[in-house]
Amino acid sequence: MRRILAINALIFAVLASALALAYYGYSYTSEAASRERALMTDTLRELAEEKIIAIESPIVEADEKLFATIDPERLPDLEKIVRMFAAPVASVFVLGPDLKVLPSGYVSSRPAEEGLSFLAFFEETVVPTLPLTSTPEGQRGHVHAVIGGQPYLFSFVRSRAAGRVYYVVVETDLGHLVASVFPQFFGVRSPRLYQVVDGEGQLVYPPAVVGAAPTMTAAVELPFAETVSGWRLRVTQRDAPTQAARGRRKVIDAVLIGLAMAVITSGLVLLLLAMRRERKANELKSEFISNVSHELKTPLSIISMFGEMLALGRVRGPEQATEYADVIWRESVRLARLIDNVLDFAKIERGVDVYEFADGDVGEVVARAVELSTHRLANAQMTIGLEVAPELPSVRLDGNALTLAVLNLIDNAIKYAADGKRIEVKVAATGPAVTIAVTDFGPGIEADEHARIFERFYRAKAVRLRPIRGSGIGLALVEHIARAHGGRVAVASKPGAGATFTITIPAAPTA
Protein backbone atom coordinates (compact mmCIF):
# COMPACT_ATOMS: atom_id res chain seq x y z
CA MET A 1 0.00 0.00 0.00
CA ARG A 2 2.82 2.39 0.89
CA ARG A 3 4.49 1.64 -2.44
CA ILE A 4 1.27 2.44 -4.33
CA LEU A 5 0.82 5.68 -2.39
CA ALA A 6 4.43 6.65 -3.11
CA ILE A 7 4.01 5.97 -6.85
CA ASN A 8 0.76 7.96 -6.97
CA ALA A 9 2.42 10.83 -5.12
CA LEU A 10 5.30 10.73 -7.61
CA ILE A 11 2.89 10.79 -10.55
CA PHE A 12 1.04 13.80 -9.19
CA ALA A 13 4.36 15.51 -8.48
CA VAL A 14 5.41 14.96 -12.12
CA LEU A 15 2.06 16.31 -13.32
CA ALA A 16 2.34 19.37 -11.08
CA SER A 17 5.89 19.98 -12.28
CA ALA A 18 4.76 19.69 -15.89
CA LEU A 19 1.96 22.19 -15.28
CA ALA A 20 4.36 24.60 -13.60
CA LEU A 21 6.87 24.19 -16.43
CA ALA A 22 4.16 24.83 -19.02
CA TYR A 23 2.97 27.93 -17.15
CA TYR A 24 6.44 29.41 -16.73
CA GLY A 25 7.35 28.47 -20.30
CA TYR A 26 4.33 30.29 -21.67
CA SER A 27 4.92 33.25 -19.33
CA TYR A 28 8.56 33.47 -20.36
CA THR A 29 7.63 33.34 -24.05
CA SER A 30 5.09 36.13 -23.62
CA GLU A 31 7.50 38.22 -21.55
CA ALA A 32 10.30 37.72 -24.06
CA ALA A 33 7.99 38.76 -26.90
CA SER A 34 6.97 41.88 -24.93
CA ARG A 35 10.62 42.78 -24.27
CA GLU A 36 11.43 42.24 -27.93
CA ARG A 37 8.59 44.54 -29.00
CA ALA A 38 9.62 47.19 -26.46
CA LEU A 39 13.26 47.04 -27.58
CA MET A 40 12.25 47.27 -31.23
CA THR A 41 9.96 50.22 -30.49
CA ASP A 42 12.70 52.10 -28.59
CA THR A 43 15.20 51.46 -31.39
CA LEU A 44 12.78 52.63 -34.07
CA ARG A 45 11.87 55.73 -32.06
CA GLU A 46 15.52 56.72 -31.71
CA LEU A 47 16.06 56.13 -35.41
CA ALA A 48 13.00 58.20 -36.33
CA GLU A 49 14.20 61.07 -34.16
CA GLU A 50 17.64 60.95 -35.81
CA LYS A 51 16.11 60.97 -39.31
CA ILE A 52 13.83 63.93 -38.51
CA ILE A 53 16.71 65.92 -37.03
CA ALA A 54 18.92 65.09 -40.02
CA ILE A 55 16.24 66.30 -42.46
CA GLU A 56 15.15 69.42 -40.58
CA SER A 57 18.53 70.73 -39.41
CA PRO A 58 19.84 71.73 -42.89
CA ILE A 59 16.51 73.41 -43.73
CA VAL A 60 16.42 75.40 -40.47
CA GLU A 61 20.11 76.30 -40.79
CA ALA A 62 19.64 77.50 -44.37
CA ASP A 63 16.62 79.58 -43.33
CA GLU A 64 18.49 81.26 -40.49
CA LYS A 65 21.49 82.06 -42.70
CA LEU A 66 19.19 83.48 -45.34
CA PHE A 67 17.34 85.59 -42.73
CA ALA A 68 20.64 86.96 -41.45
CA THR A 69 21.93 87.82 -44.93
CA ILE A 70 18.89 89.64 -46.34
CA ASP A 71 19.08 93.44 -45.90
CA PRO A 72 16.10 95.68 -46.78
CA GLU A 73 18.59 98.21 -48.16
CA ARG A 74 19.96 95.68 -50.70
CA LEU A 75 16.76 94.21 -52.10
CA PRO A 76 17.89 94.56 -55.73
CA ASP A 77 20.51 91.87 -54.89
CA LEU A 78 17.90 89.60 -53.31
CA GLU A 79 17.79 87.06 -56.16
CA LYS A 80 21.57 86.78 -56.17
CA ILE A 81 21.64 86.25 -52.40
CA VAL A 82 19.00 83.50 -52.58
CA ARG A 83 20.84 81.63 -55.34
CA MET A 84 24.06 81.86 -53.38
CA PHE A 85 22.69 79.54 -50.66
CA ALA A 86 21.44 76.83 -53.05
CA ALA A 87 18.71 75.98 -50.56
CA PRO A 88 15.41 74.22 -51.50
CA VAL A 89 13.60 77.56 -51.69
CA ALA A 90 10.58 78.16 -53.89
CA SER A 91 10.01 81.83 -53.00
CA VAL A 92 11.36 84.59 -50.73
CA PHE A 93 9.31 87.58 -49.60
CA VAL A 94 10.48 90.72 -47.79
CA LEU A 95 7.60 92.64 -46.19
CA GLY A 96 7.45 96.07 -44.65
CA PRO A 97 5.80 97.06 -41.36
CA ASP A 98 2.44 97.18 -43.15
CA LEU A 99 2.85 93.51 -44.15
CA LYS A 100 3.10 94.46 -47.82
CA VAL A 101 5.85 93.11 -50.05
CA LEU A 102 8.53 95.74 -50.51
CA PRO A 103 9.66 96.76 -54.02
CA SER A 104 12.20 94.21 -55.30
CA GLY A 105 11.35 92.22 -52.17
CA TYR A 106 10.10 89.11 -54.00
CA VAL A 107 12.07 86.30 -55.60
CA SER A 108 10.49 83.07 -56.94
CA SER A 109 11.60 80.01 -58.87
CA ARG A 110 8.23 79.95 -60.65
CA PRO A 111 7.82 81.24 -64.20
CA ALA A 112 7.13 84.96 -64.53
CA GLU A 113 3.35 84.97 -64.94
CA GLU A 114 2.86 82.17 -62.42
CA GLY A 115 5.17 84.00 -60.04
CA LEU A 116 3.11 87.21 -60.25
CA SER A 117 -0.10 85.29 -59.66
CA PHE A 118 1.44 83.58 -56.66
CA LEU A 119 2.59 86.99 -55.28
CA ALA A 120 -0.97 88.24 -55.33
CA PHE A 121 -2.17 84.97 -53.77
CA PHE A 122 0.49 85.31 -51.08
CA GLU A 123 -0.48 88.89 -50.12
CA GLU A 124 -4.21 88.25 -50.13
CA THR A 125 -4.45 84.72 -48.73
CA VAL A 126 -1.22 83.56 -47.12
CA VAL A 127 -0.09 86.63 -45.16
CA PRO A 128 -3.26 86.74 -43.00
CA THR A 129 -2.57 83.17 -41.88
CA LEU A 130 1.01 83.85 -40.77
CA PRO A 131 1.63 85.00 -37.15
CA LEU A 132 4.21 87.57 -38.30
CA THR A 133 3.54 90.33 -35.79
CA SER A 134 3.23 87.99 -32.80
CA THR A 135 6.49 86.15 -33.38
CA PRO A 136 9.34 87.41 -31.14
CA GLU A 137 11.90 89.49 -33.01
CA GLY A 138 14.82 87.46 -34.36
CA GLN A 139 13.10 84.12 -33.68
CA ARG A 140 12.35 81.82 -36.56
CA GLY A 141 8.77 80.72 -36.98
CA HIS A 142 7.10 78.42 -39.47
CA VAL A 143 3.69 77.44 -40.75
CA HIS A 144 2.96 74.19 -42.56
CA ALA A 145 -0.60 74.16 -43.83
CA VAL A 146 -2.86 73.43 -46.75
CA ILE A 147 -3.88 76.71 -48.30
CA GLY A 148 -6.10 76.85 -51.36
CA GLY A 149 -5.98 73.04 -51.59
CA GLN A 150 -2.15 72.89 -51.74
CA PRO A 151 0.38 72.16 -48.96
CA TYR A 152 2.89 74.90 -48.22
CA LEU A 153 5.76 75.40 -45.78
CA PHE A 154 6.55 79.01 -44.89
CA SER A 155 9.41 79.97 -42.55
CA PHE A 156 9.57 83.59 -41.36
CA VAL A 157 11.34 85.99 -39.04
CA ARG A 158 10.70 89.50 -37.76
CA SER A 159 13.79 91.74 -37.88
CA ARG A 160 14.71 95.39 -37.55
CA ALA A 161 17.01 97.59 -39.65
CA ALA A 162 17.60 101.34 -39.23
CA GLY A 163 14.88 101.41 -36.64
CA ARG A 164 12.31 99.94 -39.06
CA VAL A 165 10.62 96.52 -38.70
CA TYR A 166 10.60 94.20 -41.68
CA TYR A 167 9.67 90.56 -42.23
CA VAL A 168 11.31 87.86 -44.28
CA VAL A 169 9.19 84.89 -45.41
CA VAL A 170 10.74 81.85 -47.11
CA GLU A 171 8.65 79.28 -48.96
CA THR A 172 10.34 75.87 -48.90
CA ASP A 173 10.05 73.79 -52.08
CA LEU A 174 8.07 70.77 -50.83
CA GLY A 175 8.34 69.02 -54.19
CA HIS A 176 12.13 69.11 -53.91
CA LEU A 177 11.88 67.91 -50.31
CA VAL A 178 9.79 64.85 -51.26
CA ALA A 179 11.53 64.03 -54.53
CA SER A 180 15.16 64.65 -53.59
CA VAL A 181 15.67 64.96 -49.83
CA PHE A 182 13.51 62.13 -48.51
CA PRO A 183 15.04 59.48 -50.81
CA GLN A 184 18.49 60.36 -49.45
CA PHE A 185 17.40 59.41 -45.92
CA PHE A 186 14.78 56.74 -46.62
CA GLY A 187 16.65 54.36 -48.92
CA VAL A 188 14.72 51.58 -50.65
CA ARG A 189 17.38 49.05 -49.64
CA SER A 190 17.22 50.02 -46.00
CA PRO A 191 16.38 47.19 -43.59
CA ARG A 192 13.62 49.47 -42.34
CA LEU A 193 10.51 50.75 -44.02
CA TYR A 194 9.78 54.49 -43.95
CA GLN A 195 6.59 56.37 -44.70
CA VAL A 196 5.66 60.02 -44.47
CA VAL A 197 1.94 60.71 -44.08
CA ASP A 198 -0.09 63.89 -43.76
CA GLY A 199 -2.59 64.80 -41.05
CA GLU A 200 -5.31 62.70 -42.68
CA GLY A 201 -3.11 59.62 -42.94
CA GLN A 202 -2.62 60.02 -46.69
CA LEU A 203 0.73 58.83 -48.02
CA VAL A 204 3.20 61.58 -48.95
CA TYR A 205 6.31 59.46 -49.31
CA PRO A 206 7.10 57.20 -51.10
CA PRO A 207 5.27 59.07 -53.88
CA ALA A 208 4.85 55.94 -56.03
CA VAL A 209 1.98 54.80 -53.80
CA VAL A 210 -1.22 56.79 -54.22
CA GLY A 211 -4.05 56.93 -51.73
CA ALA A 212 -4.35 55.99 -48.11
CA ALA A 213 -1.21 54.79 -46.40
CA PRO A 214 -1.11 51.05 -45.80
CA THR A 215 -1.02 49.86 -42.22
CA MET A 216 2.49 49.37 -40.85
CA THR A 217 2.67 46.85 -38.04
CA ALA A 218 4.85 47.62 -35.02
CA ALA A 219 5.51 51.10 -36.45
CA VAL A 220 6.80 54.15 -34.59
CA GLU A 221 5.25 57.46 -35.67
CA LEU A 222 6.77 60.86 -34.86
CA PRO A 223 5.89 64.36 -36.19
CA PHE A 224 8.29 66.77 -37.87
CA ALA A 225 8.76 69.58 -35.35
CA GLU A 226 10.59 72.47 -37.12
CA THR A 227 9.44 72.18 -40.71
CA VAL A 228 6.56 70.12 -42.13
CA SER A 229 4.82 69.81 -38.75
CA GLY A 230 1.63 68.57 -40.40
CA TRP A 231 3.43 65.46 -41.60
CA ARG A 232 4.54 62.43 -39.57
CA LEU A 233 7.30 59.92 -40.09
CA ARG A 234 6.49 56.24 -39.69
CA VAL A 235 9.25 53.65 -39.23
CA THR A 236 9.14 49.87 -38.91
CA GLN A 237 11.39 46.90 -39.56
CA ARG A 238 11.00 45.78 -43.16
CA ASP A 239 11.32 42.12 -42.09
CA ALA A 240 9.53 42.50 -38.77
CA PRO A 241 6.87 39.90 -38.07
CA THR A 242 3.37 41.21 -38.48
CA GLN A 243 0.87 41.23 -35.67
CA ALA A 244 -0.87 38.27 -37.27
CA ALA A 245 2.44 36.39 -37.35
CA ARG A 246 3.00 37.15 -33.69
CA GLY A 247 -0.50 35.98 -32.94
CA ARG A 248 0.13 32.78 -34.89
CA ARG A 249 3.38 32.26 -33.02
CA LYS A 250 1.60 32.64 -29.69
CA VAL A 251 -1.06 30.22 -30.84
CA ILE A 252 1.61 27.75 -31.98
CA ASP A 253 3.43 28.10 -28.65
CA ALA A 254 0.17 27.53 -26.79
CA VAL A 255 -0.66 24.53 -28.97
CA LEU A 256 2.82 23.02 -28.49
CA ILE A 257 2.62 23.52 -24.73
CA GLY A 258 -0.89 22.07 -24.77
CA LEU A 259 0.30 19.07 -26.78
CA ALA A 260 3.21 18.55 -24.41
CA MET A 261 0.80 18.68 -21.49
CA ALA A 262 -1.57 16.30 -23.27
CA VAL A 263 1.29 13.87 -23.93
CA ILE A 264 2.48 14.05 -20.32
CA THR A 265 -1.07 13.67 -18.99
CA SER A 266 -1.79 10.82 -21.39
CA GLY A 267 1.43 9.12 -20.37
CA LEU A 268 0.54 9.45 -16.71
CA VAL A 269 -2.99 8.17 -17.34
CA LEU A 270 -1.60 5.22 -19.29
CA LEU A 271 0.88 4.60 -16.49
CA LEU A 272 -1.95 4.62 -13.96
CA LEU A 273 -3.98 2.26 -16.12
CA ALA A 274 -0.97 -0.01 -16.59
CA MET A 275 -0.36 -0.02 -12.84
CA ARG A 276 -4.01 -0.78 -12.22
CA ARG A 277 -3.94 -3.55 -14.82
CA GLU A 278 -0.74 -4.96 -13.35
CA ARG A 279 -2.17 -4.85 -9.86
CA LYS A 280 -5.31 -6.61 -11.10
CA ALA A 281 -3.15 -9.21 -12.89
CA ASN A 282 -1.19 -9.80 -9.70
CA GLU A 283 -4.42 -10.25 -7.77
CA LEU A 284 -5.67 -12.69 -10.41
CA LYS A 285 -2.37 -14.57 -10.33
CA SER A 286 -2.59 -14.85 -6.55
CA GLU A 287 -6.14 -16.13 -6.88
CA PHE A 288 -4.98 -18.49 -9.63
CA ILE A 289 -2.23 -19.93 -7.42
CA SER A 290 -4.70 -20.38 -4.57
CA ASN A 291 -7.29 -22.06 -6.78
CA VAL A 292 -4.77 -24.29 -8.55
CA SER A 293 -3.33 -25.34 -5.20
CA HIS A 294 -6.81 -26.30 -4.05
CA GLU A 295 -7.57 -28.15 -7.30
CA LEU A 296 -4.30 -30.07 -7.02
CA LYS A 297 -4.86 -30.81 -3.38
CA THR A 298 -8.25 -32.49 -3.96
CA PRO A 299 -7.08 -35.35 -6.24
CA LEU A 300 -3.89 -35.74 -4.20
CA SER A 301 -5.95 -36.19 -1.05
CA ILE A 302 -8.16 -38.79 -2.75
CA ILE A 303 -5.15 -40.65 -4.16
CA SER A 304 -3.43 -40.56 -0.78
CA MET A 305 -6.53 -41.80 1.05
CA PHE A 306 -7.31 -44.72 -1.26
CA GLY A 307 -3.62 -45.59 -1.64
CA GLU A 308 -3.28 -45.76 2.16
CA MET A 309 -6.37 -48.00 2.40
CA LEU A 310 -4.90 -50.35 -0.20
CA ALA A 311 -1.51 -50.35 1.50
CA LEU A 312 -3.04 -51.20 4.88
CA GLY A 313 -5.27 -53.89 3.36
CA ARG A 314 -8.50 -52.19 4.36
CA VAL A 315 -10.48 -53.77 1.56
CA ARG A 316 -13.24 -56.37 1.72
CA GLY A 317 -12.17 -58.18 -1.37
CA PRO A 318 -10.61 -58.04 -4.80
CA GLU A 319 -13.57 -56.11 -6.25
CA GLN A 320 -13.22 -53.27 -3.74
CA ALA A 321 -9.46 -53.18 -4.31
CA THR A 322 -10.07 -52.87 -8.04
CA GLU A 323 -12.59 -50.05 -7.37
CA TYR A 324 -10.03 -48.21 -5.20
CA ALA A 325 -7.34 -48.65 -7.85
CA ASP A 326 -9.76 -47.28 -10.48
CA VAL A 327 -10.43 -44.20 -8.32
CA ILE A 328 -6.68 -43.70 -7.89
CA TRP A 329 -6.16 -44.01 -11.65
CA ARG A 330 -8.95 -41.57 -12.56
CA GLU A 331 -7.80 -39.01 -9.98
CA SER A 332 -4.25 -39.42 -11.28
CA VAL A 333 -5.53 -38.66 -14.78
CA ARG A 334 -7.36 -35.62 -13.42
CA LEU A 335 -4.24 -34.49 -11.57
CA ALA A 336 -2.13 -34.96 -14.69
CA ARG A 337 -4.64 -32.92 -16.68
CA LEU A 338 -4.50 -30.09 -14.13
CA ILE A 339 -0.72 -30.13 -14.23
CA ASP A 340 -0.77 -30.22 -18.05
CA ASN A 341 -3.07 -27.18 -17.99
CA VAL A 342 -0.63 -25.24 -15.85
CA LEU A 343 2.47 -26.35 -17.76
CA ASP A 344 0.93 -25.76 -21.19
CA PHE A 345 -0.30 -22.34 -20.09
CA ALA A 346 3.18 -21.47 -18.79
CA LYS A 347 4.68 -22.48 -22.15
CA ILE A 348 2.09 -20.40 -23.99
CA GLU A 349 2.94 -17.40 -21.80
CA ARG A 350 6.61 -17.82 -22.74
CA GLY A 351 5.72 -18.21 -26.44
CA VAL A 352 7.00 -21.78 -26.66
CA ASP A 353 5.50 -24.03 -29.36
CA VAL A 354 3.93 -26.98 -27.51
CA TYR A 355 1.99 -28.72 -30.30
CA GLU A 356 2.74 -31.75 -32.49
CA PHE A 357 0.37 -31.97 -35.45
CA ALA A 358 -0.64 -35.01 -37.46
CA ASP A 359 -3.66 -36.08 -39.48
CA GLY A 360 -6.30 -37.46 -37.13
CA ASP A 361 -9.96 -38.15 -36.43
CA VAL A 362 -11.68 -35.47 -34.35
CA GLY A 363 -14.44 -37.90 -33.39
CA GLU A 364 -12.00 -40.26 -31.69
CA VAL A 365 -10.33 -37.40 -29.80
CA VAL A 366 -13.68 -36.13 -28.48
CA ALA A 367 -14.83 -39.67 -27.55
CA ARG A 368 -11.64 -40.16 -25.52
CA ALA A 369 -12.25 -36.88 -23.71
CA VAL A 370 -15.84 -37.92 -22.90
CA GLU A 371 -14.65 -41.29 -21.61
CA LEU A 372 -12.10 -39.64 -19.31
CA SER A 373 -14.88 -37.49 -17.86
CA THR A 374 -17.34 -40.29 -16.97
CA HIS A 375 -16.17 -40.63 -13.35
CA ARG A 376 -16.55 -36.91 -12.63
CA LEU A 377 -19.93 -36.88 -14.38
CA ALA A 378 -21.09 -39.75 -12.21
CA ASN A 379 -19.95 -38.01 -9.04
CA ALA A 380 -21.82 -34.89 -10.13
CA GLN A 381 -24.90 -37.00 -10.96
CA MET A 382 -24.85 -35.65 -14.54
CA THR A 383 -25.29 -37.40 -17.88
CA ILE A 384 -23.50 -36.69 -21.14
CA GLY A 385 -24.58 -37.33 -24.69
CA LEU A 386 -22.13 -37.68 -27.56
CA GLU A 387 -23.19 -37.33 -31.20
CA VAL A 388 -20.48 -37.76 -33.84
CA ALA A 389 -21.41 -37.25 -37.49
CA PRO A 390 -20.32 -40.06 -39.83
CA GLU A 391 -17.53 -39.66 -42.39
CA LEU A 392 -15.87 -36.64 -40.82
CA PRO A 393 -13.03 -35.16 -42.86
CA SER A 394 -9.49 -35.68 -41.62
CA VAL A 395 -7.99 -32.83 -39.59
CA ARG A 396 -4.40 -31.78 -38.85
CA LEU A 397 -4.42 -31.86 -35.08
CA ASP A 398 -2.51 -32.41 -31.89
CA GLY A 399 -4.51 -35.18 -30.20
CA ASN A 400 -3.38 -34.45 -26.65
CA ALA A 401 -3.95 -30.69 -26.95
CA LEU A 402 -7.41 -31.09 -28.50
CA THR A 403 -8.36 -33.67 -25.86
CA LEU A 404 -7.27 -31.18 -23.20
CA ALA A 405 -9.43 -28.45 -24.79
CA VAL A 406 -12.56 -30.68 -24.84
CA LEU A 407 -11.90 -31.87 -21.28
CA ASN A 408 -11.68 -28.25 -20.12
CA LEU A 409 -15.06 -27.48 -21.70
CA ILE A 410 -16.65 -30.55 -20.12
CA ASP A 411 -15.07 -29.80 -16.73
CA ASN A 412 -16.45 -26.25 -16.86
CA ALA A 413 -19.90 -27.60 -17.61
CA ILE A 414 -19.62 -30.00 -14.63
CA LYS A 415 -18.43 -27.21 -12.32
CA TYR A 416 -20.72 -24.37 -13.28
CA ALA A 417 -23.80 -26.07 -14.86
CA ALA A 418 -24.37 -29.06 -12.59
CA ASP A 419 -27.96 -27.93 -12.03
CA GLY A 420 -28.69 -28.66 -15.68
CA LYS A 421 -27.97 -32.36 -15.04
CA ARG A 422 -26.83 -33.08 -18.59
CA ILE A 423 -24.23 -32.14 -21.18
CA GLU A 424 -24.44 -32.59 -24.93
CA VAL A 425 -21.35 -32.94 -27.16
CA LYS A 426 -21.74 -32.85 -30.93
CA VAL A 427 -19.07 -33.28 -33.60
CA ALA A 428 -20.08 -32.35 -37.14
CA ALA A 429 -18.68 -31.28 -40.50
CA THR A 430 -19.59 -27.68 -41.40
CA GLY A 431 -18.33 -26.79 -44.85
CA PRO A 432 -14.55 -27.15 -45.05
CA ALA A 433 -14.26 -27.43 -41.26
CA VAL A 434 -15.12 -29.66 -38.31
CA THR A 435 -16.98 -28.29 -35.30
CA ILE A 436 -17.01 -29.53 -31.71
CA ALA A 437 -19.97 -28.14 -29.74
CA VAL A 438 -20.25 -28.65 -25.96
CA THR A 439 -23.64 -27.58 -24.60
CA ASP A 440 -24.67 -27.29 -20.96
CA PHE A 441 -28.03 -26.33 -19.45
CA GLY A 442 -26.81 -24.21 -16.60
CA PRO A 443 -27.33 -20.54 -15.65
CA GLY A 444 -25.77 -19.15 -18.84
CA ILE A 445 -23.37 -16.23 -19.33
CA GLU A 446 -24.08 -12.52 -19.63
CA ALA A 447 -23.62 -11.13 -23.17
CA ASP A 448 -21.04 -8.53 -22.10
CA GLU A 449 -18.79 -11.30 -20.75
CA HIS A 450 -18.71 -13.49 -23.86
CA ALA A 451 -15.37 -12.07 -25.01
CA ARG A 452 -13.80 -11.61 -21.58
CA ILE A 453 -14.23 -15.19 -20.38
CA PHE A 454 -11.44 -16.21 -22.79
CA GLU A 455 -8.99 -13.82 -21.08
CA ARG A 456 -6.39 -15.39 -18.80
CA PHE A 457 -7.36 -15.50 -15.10
CA TYR A 458 -10.77 -13.98 -15.82
CA ARG A 459 -13.77 -15.58 -14.14
CA ALA A 460 -17.37 -14.59 -14.85
CA LYS A 461 -19.23 -12.52 -12.28
CA ALA A 462 -21.81 -15.23 -11.61
CA VAL A 463 -19.00 -17.73 -10.96
CA ARG A 464 -17.13 -15.43 -8.58
CA LEU A 465 -20.25 -15.11 -6.45
CA ARG A 466 -20.45 -18.89 -5.99
CA PRO A 467 -18.12 -21.03 -3.80
CA ILE A 468 -16.62 -22.78 -6.83
CA ARG A 469 -12.89 -22.71 -7.28
CA GLY A 470 -11.19 -22.54 -10.66
CA SER A 471 -7.85 -21.56 -12.15
CA GLY A 472 -9.20 -19.06 -14.69
CA ILE A 473 -6.93 -20.40 -17.45
CA GLY A 474 -9.08 -23.21 -18.88
CA LEU A 475 -10.93 -21.17 -21.54
CA ALA A 476 -7.80 -19.13 -22.34
CA LEU A 477 -6.05 -22.44 -23.03
CA VAL A 478 -9.00 -23.66 -25.15
CA GLU A 479 -8.84 -20.51 -27.27
CA HIS A 480 -5.09 -20.83 -27.74
CA ILE A 481 -5.40 -24.50 -28.78
CA ALA A 482 -8.18 -23.62 -31.27
CA ARG A 483 -6.10 -20.85 -32.83
CA ALA A 484 -3.03 -23.08 -32.95
CA HIS A 485 -5.12 -25.47 -35.09
CA GLY A 486 -6.02 -22.61 -37.42
CA GLY A 487 -9.52 -22.37 -36.01
CA ARG A 488 -11.45 -20.49 -33.38
CA VAL A 489 -13.70 -20.92 -30.36
CA ALA A 490 -16.99 -19.11 -29.78
CA VAL A 491 -19.72 -19.08 -27.15
CA ALA A 492 -23.47 -18.72 -27.58
CA SER A 493 -25.33 -18.14 -24.35
CA LYS A 494 -28.15 -16.25 -22.67
CA PRO A 495 -28.73 -15.90 -18.94
CA GLY A 496 -30.84 -18.84 -17.76
CA ALA A 497 -30.59 -20.70 -21.09
CA GLY A 498 -27.30 -22.55 -20.74
CA ALA A 499 -24.24 -22.13 -22.92
CA THR A 500 -22.76 -23.71 -26.05
CA PHE A 501 -19.01 -23.55 -26.67
CA THR A 502 -18.05 -24.35 -30.28
CA ILE A 503 -14.51 -25.14 -31.46
CA THR A 504 -14.13 -24.83 -35.24
CA ILE A 505 -11.08 -26.44 -36.89
CA PRO A 506 -10.39 -26.41 -40.65
CA ALA A 507 -10.23 -29.80 -42.37
CA ALA A 508 -6.94 -31.06 -43.74
CA PRO A 509 -6.48 -30.39 -47.48
CA THR A 510 -7.23 -33.42 -49.64
CA ALA A 511 -4.52 -34.88 -51.84
Secondary structure, DSSP 8 states (H G I E B T S, - for coil): -HHHHHHHHHHHHHHHHHHHHHHHHHHHHHHHHHHHHHHHHHHHHHHHHHHHHHHHHHHHHHHHHHHHH--GGGGGGHHHHHHHHT-SEEEEEEE-TTS-EEEEEEEESS-HHHHHHHHHHIIIIIGGGS-TTTS-TT--EEEEEEETTEEEEEEEEEEEETTEEEEEEEEE-HHHIIIIIHHHHS-TTSSEEEEEE-TTSBEEESTTS-SB----TT-EEEE-SSS-TT-EEEEEETT---HHHHHHHHHHHHHHHHHHHHHHHHHHHHHHHHHHHHHHHHHHHHHHHHHHHHHHHHHHHHHHHHHHHHHTT--SSHHHHHHHHHHHHHHHHHHHHHHHHHHHHHHHHHT------EEE-HHHHHHHHHHHTHHHHHHTT-EEEEEE-SS---EEE-HHHHHHHHHHHHHHHHHH-GGG-EEEEEEEEETTEEEEEEEE-SS---GGGTTGGGSTT---HHHHTTT----S-HHHHHHHHHHHTT-EEEEEE-TTS-EEEEEEEE-----
